[in-house]
Amino acid sequence: MKLPRASAVLAAAVLAPTVLFPSMASAADQPKPTGLSGPDTASDPAGDHDTTQEDRDRAEIQRILADKETGRGVREAAEKALKGSAVDLRHFFEVELDKQRQDDDRVKLAQIMAAGGPAVKKAAGAALDGTYADVVKFLKEGQYTARAEDDDRAAVERILADKETGRGVREAAEKALKGSAVELRQFLATGLEEARTSDLRLKAVQIADAGGRSVKEAVDKALRINTAEALHKLFDEDLPKARAEDDRVAVLVIIANKETGPRVNAAAQKALSGTPEDVRRFLDVELPALRESDDRVKVSQLLEAGGPAVRKAAGAALDGTYADVVKFLKEGQYTARAEDEANAAAAAKPTQPAPQPDQAAQGAGTGVGTGTTVQTAANVSTTGTNPASAHAPAAAWTTTTAASGRLAATGAGDDLGWEAGGAAAAVAAGAALVAVSRRRQATGS
């Protein structure tokens, strides 16, 4: 019997909520009788409204603090309001926020002005002198317009500072700098490319005049097309290739030249085995120094093998500049060599021997040959009375003849021997006359 009772109790406990809860819900849904009031409920609509507004204020302040653009003054006032009451929050929004924001914006404007270019400084100064609306407009728009103008001006100034800037671009840039922001923008947008194309065309002509065959052909092709694209392609692609071809030809010409020195030749061979940059470096950098070295060696060799004049001129060239060395090799060595050859030829001619004092005295003023002198001596000797004295001239002649033979051996001509013999005969004849005169004086005494 106990088990069925327990089962009934359990069933009642399970079914009770099902029965009771719908009944309670139905009772609640039934309308109240007229004239009866339900129990009063605690409600404070005003309190619920304040709590909701405070939450919204705090959320908005949190958003302001999270904004990176929030200024220092606004940030400090917002943090202070968060620590206060709902009234403090309302005071921040109604009074502090606008005041602090204006101060922060003016500080920001001053900072932009200090770091900006000429146009920014000018626009910022005008905004500071105006209303807060002017400040806001500058921060939202004006600063960017002014900054663009400063950027354009800086770009034009960089173009002018570039040493590679052509004449046409330079003149157009200088004109734009003197104009307005609109003129600066127009120059950079269209005028720059037009002026640059004109300068490229002129530069191409100048390069062709000084370039080799391949360079001339490449320039001629670009000028016939005569577009900005063709000129840019010439300088970016075609011209480097053409110049590399001409450079190799120039190096081959140097190698084929018989006057090229050993150091230049070796470096030229090495450059041809390398890249176009190696060839260009050889022509622009290495060649001048190597050529000077070879030329100085050549002058030293001429100095060692040359005559006095060549050695003197070569030494002076080596002591001077490279221009002096080049001038000696082109002209000076030949002038000095001709001088040495002339001096050598003059030294090879026979010299006239100086006459003896007695010969000069006897022969001075006569101007006659040996035969006349001998004849005179013979005539004088035949007039003597002493036969012994007649043999003296003969002995003297014989001696003179021997002397004439020795003169001939020294290389003098036959005429000189006869003249010397005649002079000696005249001396002998004079001696014979003196002897005859003394003998007569002795006989007379």
Secondary structure, 3 states (H helix, E strand, C coil): CHHHHHHHHHHHHHHHHHHHHHHHHHHHHCCCCCCCCCCCCCCCHHHHHHHHHHHHHHHHHHHHHHCCCCCHHHHHHHHHHHCCCHHHHHHHHHHHHHHHHHHHHHHHHHHHHHHCCHHHHHHHHHHHCCCHHHHHHHHHHHHHHHHHHHHHHHHHHHHHHCCCCCHHHHHHHHHHHCCCHHHHHHHHHHHHHHHHHHHHHHHHHHHHHHCCHHHHHHHHHHHHHCCHHHHHHHHHHHHHHHHHHHHHHHHHHHHHCCCCCHHHHHHHHHHHCCCHHHHHHHHHHHHHHHHHHHHHHHHHHHHHHCCHHHHHHHHHHHHCCHHHHHHHHHHHHHHHHHHHHHHHHHHHCCCCCCCCHHHHHHHCCCCCCHHHHHHHHHHHHHCCCCHHHHHHHHHHHHHHHHHHHHHHHCCCCHHHHHHHHHHHHHHHHHHHHHHHHHHHHHHHC
